[in-house]
Amino acid sequence: MANEFSITSKDDLSEDEIKKIKSYFANMPISEILIGLKFAQNRWTAKDAGTLKVGRKSIINNEVHSITPEQANWRLNNWKLMIKNYRKRGYSYPTISRIKKLLQEIEEKN
């Protein structure tokens, strides 16, 4: 038995958006839709509050952007100090490992 309900949106919805929403509800379990909506709401709230943390890729790019081979060499030679600083900033070990890999690539280009 199919249940029907209506949705009120503060934005104007296009026909394509309405079709997508109907398709999601027709093809996905409600539990999965609710999980996705909860994730989207939490992300939206964090973005609105200015507390949304950037993803790992952005963090890595910020750390190695415009690094010269000499700077990469220094960071690699003082890696224990760098790890300490990265951990203070809350970076995970996989993120730190990826930063090190890119620093090694930069150093090798020299």
N, C-alpha and C positions, 0 to 999 in steps of 0.2 A: 504494500500500500504506500503510495507516494504522499508525503506531507508537503503542504505549500505554506510559504510565508512570504512576507514582503520586506524589502529593505529600503530604508530611507537614507539618502546620502546628501551631505551638504554640497557636494559637487554635482555638476551636470554630468550624467553618464552618456557616453556614445553607445550606439547600437552594438558596436564591436565589444565594448567593455561589458555590456549586459550579457552578450553571448558567452564571453569568457567566464563570467561569474556563474551563469547557468551551467556551463560545461563542467566547471569545478565541482559544483554541488551534485551534478548528475553522475560524475565519474569517480569521485573520491569519497572515502569514508568520512563521516562528519568529525570523528576524532582527529583525523589528520588535518582537516580544514581548521579546526579549533586550535590545534598546536601551531599551525602556520599563522593564524590571526593573533595568537598570544605573542609569538615571536615578533611579528610586525608591530604590534602595539608597544611592546617593550623597547624595540628599536626606535620607534617614533618618539616615545617619551624621552629616551636618552638623547636623541638628536635635538629635540625641542629644548631640553634642559642644558644642552651643551656638554654633556658627559659621555657622548658616544666615542668609544675608543677606536682608533684606526686599526685596520687589519694588519696582519703580519707583513704582507707584501709592502705596504706603505711604510711601516717601521723600518724594514730592511732598506728600502730605497732611500729613506731619509738619512740613514746611517752611512751609506756608501756613496751618496750623491756627491760629486765633485771632489772625491778623495784622490789625491795624487799617489803615484806609486811609492814615493818616499813616506807619505803619511800612512799608507797601508802597511809598509814595512815596519814603521815605528809601532803601530798598533799591534801587529803580529808579534813583534819582539817583546812587547809589554802586555801580552795577552791576559795574564792573570789579573792585572790591574783593570783591563778592559772588561773582563767578565764581572768583576766586582761592581764596576760602574753600571753595566747593563742590568745586573740583578737588582741594584738599587732602584733602577727605573722600572722594574717589574717585568723585564723581558724574560720569556721562558728559555730553557736551554735549547730547544729546537730553533728558536729565533736567533739566538746567539750563534749557534752552529752555522746557520745560513749566512749570517753576517760575516763570519770568519771565512767561509768558502768564497764569498764574493771579494773579500779583501785579498785572499790568496790569488784570485784571478787577476785583480788589479795589479798586484805586485809582479806577477809573472809577465804582464804586458810590457814591463820596462826592459 
